[in-house]
Amino acid sequence: MAVLSILDREHTVAPPGYSRWLIPPAALAVHLCIGQAYATSVYKTSMVKHFDTSQTAVGVVFSIAIVMLGLSAAVGGTWVERKGPRKAMFVAACFWATGFLVGALGIGTGQLWLVYLGYGVIGGIGLGIGYISPVSTLIKWFPDRPGLATGLAIMGFGGGALVASPLSRQLLGLYDSGYDPNVSTSVAGGGALVGLFLTLGIGYFVIMMFGVFNIRVPADGWAPAGFDSSAVQQKALVTTGNVSAANAIKTPQFWFLWVVLFCNVTAGIGILEQASPMIQDFFRGDNGKSTVAVAAAAGFVGLLSIFNMAGRFGWSSTSDVIGRKPIYAMYLGVGIVAYTLLASVGHTSTVVFVLLAAVIISFYGGGFATVPAYLRDLFGTYQVGAIHGRLLTAWSAAGIAGPLIINGFLDREGKPGTLTAAAYRPALFTMVGVLAVGFVANLLIRSVSERFHEKSESTVEATQ
């Protein structure tokens, strides 16, 4: 259709004098919206009551979405590179919004499978395409500071829940007078859930359109003022060539980095997925009651979201200075120490517990934001978005493995609400082992052999 030609790559080339600092807000508009995926717990209890089912059955919705994120990013990565960021972001917005609308239909008709299809499958495709769509463009606009650029955008995904959580509670209160957004145990009716999904679907689509129409790709040969490419290429592991997505997965570097991301995410999810009950269990008295109130536990979850978001920007920006391999050595090495301390002395003080958990989650977020720049260093800019999409299958795998490890150990230790710090130690020490595997994999990463580089520079330039 001619009207959609405005989405084509050739219509998104930036004019002379265009400020590259307009690109991160465009990317952020998309990532803040899809970051709502981290806020599903706000209405989980209401969904359980509405469908008269188990928490596990409703929790599957989120799991499907994360699996589809990884799969759609892997399968659609090359398409995103070929069609450009504007068309990819538009498609992501359509899938994300449609996922909410189909989910609303499922809630309204009492059909949970429609919520699986809508938010889980269709919305999950929007998650994956939306997550990777601005990445390679940001890297091309910021060849001097790729970690900062990707950190600015991916920070939005980590912080999306900070906006979506209170917004969702207020909307539920608006649509259901019997729902109290200030009471964690309050449950909203099915009509309010339908209204919430419809509002979020339409609202997020409008916001994502801001990103769609403001994204631009740099003109051929563009470089920021004063940029010296030779200085960047002299840094350790930074390639002077370009590797296609098809060749990247044939290299040991890709699979070592896959293991690194898998281990870092698995360990982070170990804290994130269990955050609220975990802090209450760690400080349970002899009478079986926790000394940490429900409200305080909710505040702890919010604090972790802040550190998740801050780590995505702060640590990723730091990697521009010290390098990608050293920053991952810190994520994994210091993470090993932090998990060991959490297991052994975390129960002695809430301050110690919160600080250790915050450090771990900041590394979790930083790992997500730094990996696109790590890929750019190893494989060049040619198809870095497509390579990133394939690498995100590690996230899908970790999204399954992390909760399985934690919940598997806890299920053997006792029932929820009766556990203590001791019940978590086997799971936490298992995470220490997982991080150690990732640490070794990071040490094994070397520069990519030139035999994997693209031979025709004209082919590379045609896609820039």
N, C-alpha and C positions, 0 to 999 in steps of 0.2 A: 504493500500500500504506500502511495506517494506521501501521505500525511505522516507516516512513520519513518520516512527517510531522514528526518531530523535526528534520529537516533543512531544513524550510521557513523562509523568511525571518522570518515572524511569530513563530516560536518561538526566534529568536535575538536578540531585542531585549533589551538589557542592563537589569537592574533598577536602580532608584535607588541611587547610591553605588558602582556598579561601577567598579573602577579601570581606566582605559584602558591602564595599563602591563601589563595581562595580555594585551593584544592582540598586541604584537610577538612574545612567545614562541610564541603560537599560529601566527602567520605564519612564524616562523623554523623551526618544526617541519616545515613543508611545504617550505620553500626549502632547508633543509639536506639533505633527502632527495633532491629532484630535482637538487640541485647535484652529485650523483654523476656526472652526464653528463660533467663535466670530468675524471673519473678513469678513463675507458675505456682510456687508454693502458697502464694497469697490466696488463691481461690481453690486450692486443692481440697480442703476439707468440705467446702461447699459443693464441689463436684462429687465427692464421695457420697454425701447425703442425697444429692439430687438423683444420682444414678443408682443409689442403694447398692453400692458395691464396695470393694476393698480399696485401701490406699495403693496397694500394688497395681491394681487394674487401672487406676487413674494415673499413677506414676509412669505407666508404660507410654503414655502420650508423650511425655518429655523425652523418654529414652528413644522412641521412634524418631522424634525430631532431630536429636543429636546424631543418630545413625544416618539419617537422610542428609544431614548437613555434610558429613564426611563423604558420603557416596556421591552426592550431587556436585560437590566441589571437585572430586576426583574425575568424574565423568565429564562435567561441563567446563573444566578448566581451560582446555584448548579452545573451545568455542568462545569463551570469554575473551581470551587473548585475540582471537581472530575478529570478533565483532566489535570489540572496544568496550570501554567502561560504561558509556551512557546506555547502550542497548542492554547490557548485562544488568545494570542497576534497575532499569525499567522492568525487565523480566522478573528480577528478584522482588520488586515491589508488588507486581501482579500476583505472584505466587504467595507471598507473605500475607497480603490482604485477603486473597481468596481463601487461604487456610483458615483465617479467623471467621470468614463468612460461612464456610462449610461447617466449621466447628460450631458456630451459633445455631445452624440448622440441626446439627446433631443433638445439641443441648435442648433445643425447643421441641424436638420430636422424641426425646428420650432414647436416642440411638447412639450409644457410646462408640460404636464402630465408625460412625461419621466423624466423631472428634478425632479418632485415630487417623482417619483418612485426611481430614481437613488440617488441623493444627500439626499433626504428626508427619504425614507424608507430603502433602502439598506445601504446607508452611515450612517443613524441613528443607524442601528443595529451595524455597526462597531464602532460607537461612544460609545454605551453602553457597549459592550463587551471589547473594548479597555480601557474604563475608569476604570472598576473594575478589569481587569485581573491582574495587579501587586500588588493590595492593600494588600491582605492577605499575600502574599509572603514578602512584605516589613515589615509588622508587625511581622512576624516570624523571620526575620533577625534582627530586632531592637526591641526586647522585652523591652529593657531599655529606648528607646526613640521612641515610635511609632508615636508620633505627628510630630517629626522632619522628620522621614522617609517618612510618607505619604505626609507631606508638601512639601518635595523636589520634589516628582513626580507630585502631583496635582498642584503645582506651575506652572508646564509646561502647563497645560491646560489653566490656566488663562493668561499665557504669550504667548500662541501660536499665538494670533492675532498680537502681537508686531513684530513677524517675518513674518507672513502671509500677513499682510496689505501692508507694503512697497514692499514685494516680488511680490504680485499680481499686484500692480500698475506698477512696472517695467516690468513685463511680458506682461501686456496689452499694454504698450508703445512699447515693442519689436515687438509684433505681429500686432500692428496697428499704423502706423506712424502718423495718425491723432489724436491719444490719447496723452494727456499731463498728465503724472502722478503727476505733481505738481499743477494741477488745479482741484479743487474738483468737478467742474461742467462738466468736460470733460467726454465724453461718448465714449466707445469702441464699435466696430462693432461685429457682430456675429462670424466672423472668429477668432477674437482675444479671445473671450470668450471660443470658442471651444479649441483653443490652450492652454489657461490658465487651463481649466479643465483637459485636457490630461496631461499637464506638472505636475500639482499638484498631480494627481492620481498616475502617475508613480514615481515621486520624493518622495512622502510620503511613498509609498510602500517600496522603497529601504531603506529609513531612518528607518522605523519601523522594517525592517529585522535585523537591528543592535540590536534593543532591543530583538527581538525574539531569536537570537542566543547567546546573552550574559546573558539572565536571568537564574538564578539558584535557586533551593530550598535548604534550609539547610538540612543536614543529620539528621536522627532521633537522638534526644538527644542533638543536638548541642546547645550551648549557648555562648554568647560573653564572653571573658575573664573578670573575676571579677564580672560577673553578679550575683546578689543575688535576686532570684525570690521572696523570702519571703518578702524582703523590698518593692518590687513593690506591692505585694498583700495586704500589710498593709495599702495602700492608700485608701481613701474613694471611694466606688463604684467599686473597682477593684475586679473581681471575681476570685475565685480559681478553679472554675469549667468551663464547656463548655456547650453551648446551641446550638442545631441544628437550622437551618434556619426555619424548620417547626414549632418548638416550640417557636422560638423567636417572631414570629408574633402573638402568643397567649398571650404574656405578655403585661401588660400595659406600661412597659418601652419602648418597641418598638414604640408604638403608640404615647406616649408622645414625644419621640424623632422625630417621623415623623412630628408631629405638630411643634416642634421646628425648624426643617430644613425647612419646608414649610414656616413658618413665616419669618425666616431670609432671605430666597431666594426671597420671594415675595417682601419684603421691598427693597432688594438690586436691583432687576430688575426694581423697580420703578424709580431708578436713572439711571441705566445703559441703559435701553431701550430708555430713553428720553434725554440722556445727552447733546447732541449737541444743539437741539432746546431749551432745558430747560435753559441753561446758557444765551442764547441770549434773551429769553423771560423775564428772571428775571431782565435784565438790558436794558429794552426797554424805550426809551425816550418819551417825550410828543408828539414828531412828528411821533411816530409810528415806528421809526427805532431803532434797537438795537445798543448799544454802544460797543458790543462785536462782532468783525469781525468773518467771517466764518472760517478763518484760525486759529484764537485764539480758537474758539469752537472746531475745530478738534484737536488742541493741548490739550485741556481739556479732550477730549475723550482718547487720548493717555496717559495722566497723570493718568486717572482713571484705565487704563489697568495696569499701573505700580503698583498702590496701590492694585489692585485686586491680582496681582501676589505676591507682597511683603506680603500682609496679609495672603496668603495661607501658606507661609513659616514661617513668623515671629510669628503670633499669634498661629499657630499650634505647633510650637516649644515651645512657652511659656506655652502652656497647659501641657507639660510634667513636668513643675515645679509647677504650681499652681493648676493643675487638670482640668478635662474637664467640670465639672458642673460650677465651678466659671468662666471659660473663656466664656461659653455661657451666663452666667448671665451678663457678661460685654458686649458681642456682642449685646444682646437684651436690656439691661438696658441703657447702654450708647447710643445705637442706638435710643432709645425713646427720650432721651435728644437731640441728634443730629438732628433728624427729626423735633422736636418741634422748635429748634432754626432755622433750615433751613426755616421752614414755616413762622416764625415770624420776624426774622432779617436777613435772607439770602440775601435779596435784597439790604441791606445797603452797602455792600462791596463785590467786586469780590473775595477778599482774604478770607473773611469769608465764602462765598459760596463755594469756591474751597476746603477749609480746611474741612468743614463739609461733603461735598460730598465725599472727599477722605477717611475720617474716616469711613463713612457708607460703602463704597465699600471695604475697607480693612476688615471690619467685614463680609461682604458678601463672600469674598474669603476665609477668615479664617474659616468660618462656614463649607465650603465644605471640607477643608483639615483636620479639627479637627474631623469631624464626624466618620471617620473610627476608629480612636483611641478611641473615646467614645464608639463605638460598641464593640471594643475589651475589654474595661474595663468591660462592662456590660455582654457580652455574651461569652467571651473567644475567642480563635483563631480557634476553630474547623471549623466553616463554616462562618467566619466573612465576607468573600468576597460575599457569597450568601446573607447574611443578608444585607450587604451594597447595593447589587443590588436591593433588595426589597425596601429598604428605599429610593432609588433614584426616586421612583415614586412620592415622595414629590416634587422633582425638576420639574418633568413633569407637575404636577398640578400647581406649582408656576409659571412655564413658561407661563401658560395660564392666571392664576389669576392676576399676577402682571401687565402685559400690559393692561388687561381688566379694572382693577381699574383705572390706570392712564389715559388711553385713554378715558374711559367712562366719567370721570369727565371733561377732557379737551374738548371733543366733545360738551359738554353742555355749555362750557364757551365761545366758539368762534372758528374761523378758525385758522389753523396754520399760523404763521407769524404775528398774531395780538394779541396774548396772552401776559399777563403780569404776574408778580409774584403772584398777587392775585388769578389768575385762578388756580394756583397749590395748594393753601392752603387746599381746601377740600380733595384732593387726599393725600397730605402729612400728614394731621391729621388722615386720614383713616389708613395710614401706621403705625402711632403711635399706634393705636388700635390693628393692626395686631401684632406688636412687643410685645405689652402688653400680648396678648394671648400666644405667644411663651414664654415669660418670666415666666408666671405662669406654663406652661407645664413643663419647665425646673426645676422649684422648686419642682414639684411633682415627679420627677424621684428618685427612690430608688434602692437599690440592688435587683437583680433578685432572686426570691425565688428558693431554692434548688430543689424544685419539678420539675423545668423545666430543670435541669442539665442532661447531658448524664450520664447514669448509667455505661456503659461499657467503661473504659478507653482504652481498646485495639482497640475499634472502632475509637476512637478519634485519637489515635496514628497512625493508619493506613492511615490517611488522612493528617498527618502533613508533 
